[in-house]
Amino acid sequence: MNLAEILLAIALSLPTPWYGQAKAPETELEYRERLQTIATAIALEAEANEDWQWDSTSLAAATFVTWYSESRFALEVHNGSGQSRFGEDAGKARCLGQLHKTGWVPKSIWKNLAGTDLEATRRCARATMKVLAMQGRRCKMKDKPNLWALARMEAAYQHGMSCAPTKASTARARRWVKVMGRIEQMTKEREAALDAEPALVPTTAPMAAPLPN
């Protein structure tokens, strides 16, 4: 089970966006397929990222938690329809990361962040990771990420300035710890399952090399 598969499993275990009875904009299959795109985009971009100073798994988990906290993975945020119940800051925020135009996310990038296809979702992941990495540095997250370092980084991500942890940013950091724990647990379970699989034994003897003439 790779990181994208683990993130998908975690995403499917979370509460879905609530739209009211018979008002959901997606079928269960469509929702699952879109979560697959989200999980794949995060895993691919975390592995490729060069701004984050720590391991790719912690970055993937931070991005996952940030997106879920900002948007609950809602379709209308993902596709940029402008009809989000999350407000999208009066049109100033884009994609699942609810990103604004900044020096880290210039207008040329910001305007192309919305969209549910893999490439658009990867652009959103890339931009989100850029902001997380820069805020992590600004908030002096020097050692391996931990709960309080994440709380500081998430506070800055939410408000753009202060690194002082808030109730909301601490809640995000606690969710990050849980996601990291799930990733570690599921990875170990997969490795244990692979170790327990019996080695393949040939059912026939190998063919001998031909004798020389």
Buried (B, 14 or more C-beta within 10 A) or exposed (E): BEBBBBBBBBBBEEEBBEBEEEEBBBEEEEBEEBBBBBBBBBBBBBEEBEBBBBEBBBBBBBBBBBBBBBBBBBBBBBBBEEEBEBEBEEEEBBBBBBBBBBEBBEEEBBEBBBBBEBEBBBBBBBBBBBBBBBBBBEBEBEEEBBBEBBBBBBBBBBEEEEBEBBEBBBBBBBBBBEBBEBBEEBBEEBEEEEEEEEEEEEEEEEEEEEEEE
